[in-house]
Amino acid sequence: MVGSPAAHAQAAVTINVVDVAGSLALLQDAIESYKTTHPNVKFTFTKAPAPELPSKLKAMQNAKRSDIDLVLGGTDILAAGIEQNLWVTLLPENNAKFAPLTDNYLPEVKKMQELAHNQGLAVAFMPAGPLLEYNPDKVKQVPTTPQELLAWCKANPNKLIYARPANSGPGRTFLMGLPYLLGDKDPKDPVKGWDKTWAYLKDLNTCIEYYPGGTGAVMKELGEGSRDMTVTVTGWDINPRALGVVPKEFKVGAFKNMTWVNDTHYMIVPKGLAPAKQAVVLDVMAYLLQPKQQAQTYDKGYFYPGPAIKNVPVTMAPQASQDTLKEFGRAEYADWIAKFPHVQPLDAQVMVKAFRIWDEQVGAQKFK
C-alpha cells in the first residue's frame, strides 16, 4: 500500500512527470499533495506532443540515461510505446501494491485496462464520444448521421474542423466511432474492415480546409468563429466552455444509434529508472488511485466525468469542480451514457495502424 519504505527514504528525490494528454489538468494538484506526507519528494512537470515522445524516450534509453520518470497520457502514447517496447511491465509484478486499488475500477475501466497490456494503469476515465459541437447561431439543424454531417460540410465548406487523430482525443474518437455508425465490416480492423470509413473520410476531406495538430487549436477556431462545427467528446465540450475558449451557449449533438468509444488516461513508467526512484514512482501511482485523489479528476470537466474507480461521487470533488459542472455540464449526458452501448478503443498496435492510414490517405496534404 501507499507508504513504502522507498517512498519514506530521507534522500531528496525529484520525479520528472511528462504529460502528453492534458492529464495534469486532472492530476497535478493530486500529485503535488503527495509532498505533504513525503516532503523529500519533488516533482517537475512538462508537456509534450504525444507523437514526439517515443523517439525521445528511445534515444534516452539507448543512451542509458533517463530524465523522464512518469508519463501521463492516453491510448495514443500507450500504444506507440508498447509498439516500441518503451514501458515497464507493472503487473503482475506489483500486484501487492496495485491489486486492492485496481479491483475498484469501474466496469468500463477494467475493460480499458486490458488495452494497457499491464504496461500502464488507468487513472482517469471518460466515455468520450464521438459527439458534434456546434455554434447554434450558424447551425440550425445539427446532423444526426455521418451522411447528414457530410452533406452539411459540403454545403458549408471549411466550416467543419477536427484535429489529426494521432494527437487528438476527439479526432481519434471520431475516427474509431465511424465504423460503428457506418456499419463497416469490422470496426476493430482499420486495415481490412473499414472500407466505408476510409471512403467517407476521404469524401469529408474535400470540404475541410486543414487539420490542426491538436484539439486546443480546434477549439480556439471554433470559439473565435472561423469554424461552425467540430467533432468532440464530453470533456472537450465542457472544459473549453468553462474556460471561456468556446462560448457557453454552444451546443452538442449525438449521432443516432451512436456507440461510445471510451477513453482513459494512463500512468506509464518508462524503462531505465533506478530501482529506488521507480519505487517512489509506483508509490505515487498508488496514491493517485485513492478515492480522495480520484475525486480531483472531476476538475473543470476536462475528462468528464473523470474518476476511474467506483464510489467517487461528484460530491467528493473540490467545490470549484462541483460549481463548474453544475454550470457547464449537460443534463443529456447521463441519458446518452446510459442509453448507448460502450466499446473500447482499438488495441495498441492496431490504433497505430489506423493513425498511419489516416495520415497517409486523409490528412497528408492538409496538416498545419
Disulfide bonds with the S-S distance in Angstrom:
Cys153-Cys207 2.06
